[in-house]
Amino acid sequence: MMDISQDRPLKGVRVIEMGSLIAGPFAAKTLGDFGAQIIKIEPPGTGDPLRTWRSPDNETSVWWHVQSRNKQSVAIDLRQPEGQDIVRQLAAEADVLIENFRPGTLEQWGLDYATLSRLNPGLIMLRISGYGQTGPLRDLPGFGVIAEAMGGLRYITGVPGQPPVRPGISIGDSLSALHGVIGVLLALYHRAANGGQGQMIDVALYESVFNLMEGALPEFDRHHAMREPAGSALQGVAPTNAYPCADGRHILIAGNGDSIFKRLMQLVGRDDLGNDPRLASNPGRVKEMALIDEAIARWTSERGLDEALRELASARIPAGKVFTIKDIAENEHYQARGMLRSIQLKDGSTLRVPGVVPKLSATPGGFDAGGPELGEHTATVLRAAGIPETVLAELRAKGVIA
């Protein structure tokens, strides 16, 4: 496999990725973007279910080529003792192991942290699960959609009086993956800079969501205030909302800074509101949110979206349209920032995929291709681990590897 990690900050870091779908693989993908070697363990025959998500019959998911870029696919049956032995051998030489099985699964296979850390005291293990490795709910199956509800996000998302709305992506899984990446980088730094050993990182999906709930808990504790769904507005902050335009589209306007609010009211012809001392700061504006929103909506409803955007930009007021994926794919700023990349797949076709985030000035991340074929790197990785060719043939014949 081509070395695409040259001059990337995680060059030389070896990661074993176990688990499937989103949370664990997204964490590994992020590390791989910045140069880590990612050895992805997949079940022979089927592979990661993500290979077929949102795809036509008999076609590899295009999402796969985002989530699994920079990875080496090694097909191992973890249910067989010989497969478990191989993982122990790989983990003995790895820096990081990532998994998102239900708690207790690795213990059943003899691949838990206590066992693997005896073989490799420097090993860092990232474990992502619905409810964490401890606590009364640890054994329940956990999915991102449930975590989003338990973490508090679902309750506040949607229109008052209607059923809660989910974001159209698996945000709980992705948030947990990013928290996991933070944990891995902290553990790598501790090991390198402080002479520390490896350690286990326990990430729960619901906790990752809860961590983004801002001041909801102390507000409830001190003031008995409940954050409620507020549609396109933001409870307790004014004005910030989606407003109708004359062409049937909506514009987002964030005029909640004190000086921005005055400029916005001047633009919409309501200096009386902009100069009202009761509305000079956010607490007063929140009390009159309906009045302020009505004034802004009257102004936007007389203009098309593009006209409204031009006038708001001229007045230095934060505003924007609601982007569809088509808008994103055609956007010059996305293109200029390297966020719309084209790759060539093995069948010769090209595919546009998202670029790398975050952007580092000296050691930026990157990728050269999409995801691997199932088991594409099994022989290469296991030979490098010191497993003789005769043993590989025996394991292949028994269905342990593919």
Secondary structure, DSSP 8 states (H G I E B T S, - for coil): -----TT-TTTT-EEEE-S-SSHHHHHHHHHHHTT-EEEEEE-TTT--GGGGTT--TTS--TTHHHHTTTEEEEEB-TTSHHHHHHHHHHHTT-SEEEE-S-TTHHHHHT-SHHHHHHH-TT-EEEEEESS-SSSTTTTS---HHHHHHHTTHHHHSS-TTS-----SS-HHHHHHHHHHHHHHHHHHHHHHHS-----EEEEEHHHHHHTT-TTHHHHHHHH-------TTSBTTBSSEEEEE-TTS-EEEEE--SHHHHHHHHHHTT-HHHHT-GGGSSHHHHHHTHHHHHHHHHHHHTTS-HHHHHHHHHHTT--EEE---HHHHHT-HHHHHTT-EEEEE-TTS-EEEEE--SS--SSS----SS----TTTTHHHHHHHTT--HHHHHHHHHTTSB-
